[in-house]
């Protein structure tokens, strides 16, 4: 019935809801393992836990320190906690919900073309070096900011995309209850930089609207004493949504549709809510 392209949280949760309702679902993931490579800080609203049972929580924060270019700072706190997740483990938890509900997951399956006619959707995919086709009644594009579904069936691009660069740092932040946010042209271009406490490590990164965020990161990283880098990640973050995220036999969700919080680039609770809305009869 449904072909879901992408096994990030939005694609897996859509697969879970559809399978639970009795639809036959095939889900394709281009990488050999769900959750890898990690391309997210893993900082999400507590509301996400209403949708997904997960043991991937590593910290909970209740506020933020915002640092300005003149070395000034303001602190913001809130009653509701924000959750820090191990993103790869979280992705696998959502994927497990989908496969447990009956979704057929295929990894190492890269979609190279999607076509649509009045009767069905046809996706051309590369699996284990072989080219083959899958046909379905409906396709859901959950294939990220560089969505092939959006390109082939909508002919659209996300207008505003920032480029992010983040590391897992050996720095253990003294304040584990607040995220740090950094503003100013020394550490970012048109966006902001951040440091998220994650227990014995920290997730430190920046994003830029145009240009390379890596150059700005090096200036940011000098602010930390133990700035040894354990791993590097990053990627595009859409900060504007398409005006229309559906078409004949086609739906875009998550980053593919630009469905993120426009100020922070946050995604999960919005994506899960979108999944539920679009699956209603």
C-alpha positions in Angstrom: 0.0 0.0 0.0 2.6 2.6 1.2 6.3 3.1 0.4 8.1 5.2 3.0 11.4 6.5 2.0 13.7 7.3 4.9 14.0 5.7 8.4 14.6 8.7 10.5 12.1 9.4 13.3 9.4 10.9 11.1 9.5 8.1 8.5 9.6 5.4 11.1 6.7 6.9 13.1 4.6 7.3 10.0 5.4 3.6 9.1 4.4 2.6 12.7 1.0 4.4 12.6 0.2 3.1 9.1 1.1 -0.5 9.9 -0.9 -0.3 13.1 -3.9 0.7 11.0 -3.5 -2.4 8.8 -1.8 -0.9 5.7 1.1 -2.8 4.2 4.2 -0.7 4.4 7.7 -1.0 3.0 10.3 1.4 4.4 13.6 2.1 2.7 16.8 3.4 4.4 19.8 4.2 2.3 22.3 3.5 5.0 23.3 0.1 6.3 22.0 0.9 9.8 19.1 2.9 11.1 20.4 5.9 13.1 23.8 6.2 11.4 25.3 8.6 10.6 24.1 10.8 13.5 23.1 14.2 12.1 21.3 15.8 15.1 22.0 17.2 18.6 19.2 15.1 20.1 17.6 17.9 22.1 13.9 17.5 22.0 10.7 18.5 23.7 9.4 16.2 26.5 6.3 15.8 24.4 8.2 13.4 22.2 8.0 10.9 25.0 4.3 10.8 24.6 4.8 9.2 21.2 7.8 7.0 21.6 9.0 4.7 24.4 12.8 5.0 24.5 15.7 4.4 26.9 17.9 6.8 24.9 17.6 9.7 27.4 21.0 10.9 28.7 20.1 14.3 30.2 17.3 16.6 31.0 17.6 20.4 30.9 15.3 23.2 32.0 16.8 26.4 30.5 19.4 28.1 28.4 22.2 30.7 28.8 22.3 33.0 25.8 25.6 34.7 25.2 25.9 37.9 23.2 28.9 39.3 21.2 29.6 41.9 23.8 30.1 39.1 26.4 26.7 39.8 28.0 24.4 37.0 29.0 20.8 36.3 29.8 19.5 33.1 31.3 16.1 31.6 30.5 14.4 28.9 32.5 11.1 27.0 32.2 9.2 24.5 34.2 8.9 21.9 31.5 12.1 19.9 30.8 13.8 19.4 27.5 15.3 16.0 26.9 18.8 15.2 25.5 18.8 11.9 23.6 21.3 9.5 22.1 20.0 10.2 18.7 21.0 6.9 17.0 19.5 4.8 19.8 16.3 6.9 19.6 16.0 6.4 15.8 16.3 2.6 16.4 13.6 2.7 19.0 11.2 4.4 16.7 12.2 2.0 13.9 11.6 -0.9 16.3 8.0 0.3 16.9 7.4 0.3 13.1 8.8 -3.1 12.4 7.0 -4.5 15.5 3.7 -3.2 14.0 4.4 -5.0 10.7 6.5 -2.6 8.6 9.0 -4.2 6.2 12.3 -2.3 6.7 15.0 -2.5 4.0 18.4 -1.0 4.8 21.1 -0.3 2.2 18.3 0.7 -0.2 19.0 3.9 -1.9 16.2 5.5 -4.0 17.5 7.0 -7.2 14.3 7.9 -8.9 10.6 8.2 -8.2 7.8 8.3 -10.8 4.0 8.7 -10.5 1.1 7.9 -12.8 -2.6 7.8 -12.2 -2.5 4.2 -10.8 0.7 3.9 -8.7 4.1 5.1 -7.6 7.2 3.5 -9.0 10.5 3.9 -7.1 13.8 2.8 -8.7 16.2 1.7 -6.0 19.8 0.4 -5.7 20.1 -2.6 -3.3 23.3 -4.5 -2.9 24.6 -3.2 -6.2 21.4 -4.2 -8.1 18.8 -1.8 -9.6 15.2 -2.8 -9.0 11.8 -1.2 -8.8 9.1 -1.1 -6.1 5.5 -0.1 -6.8 3.1 1.3 -4.3 -0.2 3.1 -4.1 1.3 6.0 -2.1 4.8 7.3 -1.3 5.8 9.2 1.8 9.0 11.2 1.4 10.8 11.2 4.7 14.2 11.4 3.0 15.6 14.6 4.5 16.5 18.0 3.4 17.8 16.7 0.1 14.7 14.7 -0.6 14.6 12.8 -3.9 10.8 12.5 -3.5 10.5 16.3 -3.3 12.8 16.8 -6.3 11.2 14.2 -8.6 7.5 14.7 -7.7 7.2 18.3 -6.5 10.1 19.9 -8.4 10.7 22.2 -5.4 13.6 23.2 -3.3 13.5 24.3 0.4 14.2 28.1 0.1 16.1 28.6 3.4 18.6 25.9 4.6 21.4 26.3 7.1 24.5 24.2 7.2 25.4 22.7 10.6 28.7 21.4 12.0 28.7 19.7 15.4 31.1 17.6 17.4 30.8 15.3 20.4 33.4 17.0 22.7 35.3 15.6 25.7 34.2 18.8 27.5 31.9 18.0 30.5 29.9 21.2 31.1 29.7 22.2 34.7 26.1 23.3 34.4 24.2 20.2 33.2 20.7 21.9 33.5 21.2 24.5 30.8 22.0 24.7 27.1 24.4 27.4 26.0 23.4 29.5 23.0 25.9 31.8 21.3 25.1 34.7 19.0 27.3 36.9 16.9 29.3 36.9 13.6 32.4 35.4 15.3 30.7 32.0 15.8 27.9 31.9 13.2 26.4 33.6 10.1 22.7 34.3 10.2 21.9 31.7 12.8 23.3 30.6 16.2 25.8 28.3 17.9 25.3 26.0 20.8 26.7 23.7 23.5 24.4 21.0 24.9 25.4 19.1 28.1 25.3 15.4 27.7 26.8 14.0 30.9 30.5 13.2 30.5 30.5 14.9 27.0 29.0 17.9 25.3 27.6 18.5 21.9 29.1 21.7 20.5 28.1 23.1 17.2 27.2 26.0 14.9 25.1 26.6 11.8 25.3 29.1 9.0 22.9 30.5 6.5 25.3 30.5 3.6 29.0 29.7 3.8 30.9 27.0 5.7 30.0 26.5 9.3 33.2 24.6 10.0 35.3 27.8 10.0 33.0 29.3 12.6 33.1 26.2 14.7 36.9 26.5 15.4 36.3 29.9 16.9 33.5 28.6 19.1 35.5 25.5 20.2 38.3 27.8 21.7 35.9 28.7 24.4 36.1 25.3 26.0 39.0 24.0 28.1 38.8 20.3 27.2 38.1 20.8 23.5 39.2 17.3 22.3 36.9 16.1 19.6 35.4 12.6 19.9 33.3 12.6 16.8 32.0 15.0 14.1 28.6 15.3 12.5 26.5 17.8 10.6 24.3 18.4 7.7 21.6 20.7 6.3 18.7 22.0 8.4 15.7 23.5 6.5 14.3 26.6 8.2 11.4 27.2 5.9 8.5 24.9 4.9 7.0 24.2 1.5 3.6 25.8 1.1 2.2 22.4 -0.1 3.5 19.2 1.3 1.2 16.7 -0.4 0.1 15.8 -3.9 -1.5 12.9 -5.8 -0.4 9.7 -4.0 2.4 11.7 -2.3 3.2 13.2 1.1 6.3 14.9 2.4 7.1 14.9 6.1 9.9 16.0 8.4 12.9 17.7 6.9 11.8 16.8 3.4 8.8 19.1 3.8 10.7 21.7 5.9 8.6 20.8 8.9 10.9 22.0 11.7 10.7 24.8 14.3 11.9 27.9 12.3 13.9 29.4 15.1 15.7 26.4 16.5 15.6 23.8 13.7 14.0 21.4 16.2 11.8 18.7 14.7 10.5 15.6 16.4 7.2 16.6 18.1 6.2 18.6 15.1 6.9 15.7 12.8 5.0 13.2 15.0 2.0 15.5 15.1 2.2 15.9 11.3 2.3 12.2 10.9 -0.9 11.7 12.9 -2.7 14.5 11.2 -1.9 13.2 7.7 -3.0 9.7 8.5 -6.5 10.6 9.5 -9.2 9.5 7.1 
